[in-house]
Amino acid sequence: MGHSVKKTVLVVEDEPLILMLLVDYLSGEGYHVLQADSADAAFLILAGRPRLDLLITDYRLPGGVSGVKIAEPALKLRPDLNVIFISGYATEIFETGSDVLDKATVLGKPFSMDTLKRTMETLLR
């Protein structure tokens, strides 16, 4: 990542193994990583208004709150926030019809870390 300021990423994923893999990978790539295993945890982090460059969120989360419902208020607070949805059910994300989709990128699970890295580098230029 060169000498640039460390980018901050919030990862929201309820599957512990996937969350751990993403956090470990992104930390190793030089990102400052915040993590949440539920929508409630994500909202608590967002309420603290940390500097945030990217939100990576699973679509299906416990409690019936989707990643879209996390991204919508996050984008209201931070209109320049980049969003990547990760999901094994990508079509469900598009079926929401949310305006967030105009800005967001969707990666279908499973995806490679190379794909994630390239997507992030494109968004965070």
LINHU-V506918 format. One record per residue. N is the residue number from 1. PHI is phi as a letter, one per 40 degrees, with the letter a starting at -180 (* if undefined). PSI is psi as a letter, one per 40 degrees, with the letter a starting at -180 (none if undefined). BURIAL is I if it has 9 or more other C-alpha atoms within 8 Angstrom, else O. Layout:
((N;PHI;PSI;BURIAL) (N;PHI;PSI;BURIAL))
//
This chain:
((1;*;e;O) (2;g;a;O) (3;b;e;O) (4;c;i;O) (5;c;i;O) (6;c;h;O) (7;c;i;I) (8;b;h;I) (9;b;h;I) (10;b;h;I) (11;b;h;I) (12;b;h;I) (13;a;h;I) (14;c;e;I) (15;c;h;O) (16;d;d;O) (17;c;d;O) (18;c;d;O) (19;d;d;I) (20;c;d;O) (21;c;d;O) (22;c;d;I) (23;c;d;I) (24;c;d;O) (25;c;d;I) (26;c;d;I) (27;c;d;I) (28;c;d;O) (29;c;e;O) (30;g;e;I) (31;c;i;I) (32;c;h;I) (33;b;h;I) (34;b;i;O) (35;b;i;I) (36;a;h;I) (37;b;e;I) (38;a;i;I) (39;c;d;I) (40;d;d;O) (41;c;d;I) (42;c;d;I) (43;c;d;I) (44;c;d;O) (45;c;d;I) (46;c;d;I) (47;c;d;O) (48;c;e;O) (49;f;f;O) (50;c;i;O) (51;c;h;O) (52;a;h;I) (53;b;d;I) (54;a;h;I) (55;b;h;I) (56;b;h;I) (57;b;i;I) (58;c;i;I) (59;c;d;I) (60;c;h;I) (61;b;i;I) (62;c;i;O) (63;g;e;O) (64;g;e;O) (65;c;h;I) (66;c;i;I) (67;d;d;I) (68;c;d;I) (69;c;e;O) (70;c;d;I) (71;c;d;I) (72;d;d;I) (73;c;d;O) (74;c;d;I) (75;c;d;I) (76;c;d;O) (77;c;d;O) (78;b;g;O) (79;d;d;O) (80;c;e;O) (81;c;h;I) (82;c;i;I) (83;b;h;I) (84;b;h;I) (85;c;h;I) (86;b;h;I) (87;a;i;I) (88;c;e;O) (89;b;f;I) (90;d;d;I) (91;c;d;O) (92;c;d;O) (93;c;d;I) (94;c;d;I) (95;c;e;O) (96;c;d;O) (97;g;e;O) (98;c;i;O) (99;c;d;O) (100;d;d;I) (101;c;d;I) (102;c;d;O) (103;b;d;O) (104;c;i;I) (105;b;i;O) (106;b;h;I) (107;b;h;I) (108;c;h;I) (109;c;i;O) (110;c;i;O) (111;b;i;O) (112;c;i;O) (113;c;d;O) (114;c;d;O) (115;c;d;O) (116;c;d;I) (117;c;d;O) (118;c;d;O) (119;c;d;O) (120;c;d;O) (121;c;d;O) (122;c;d;O) (123;c;d;O) (124;c;e;O) (125;d;none;O))
//
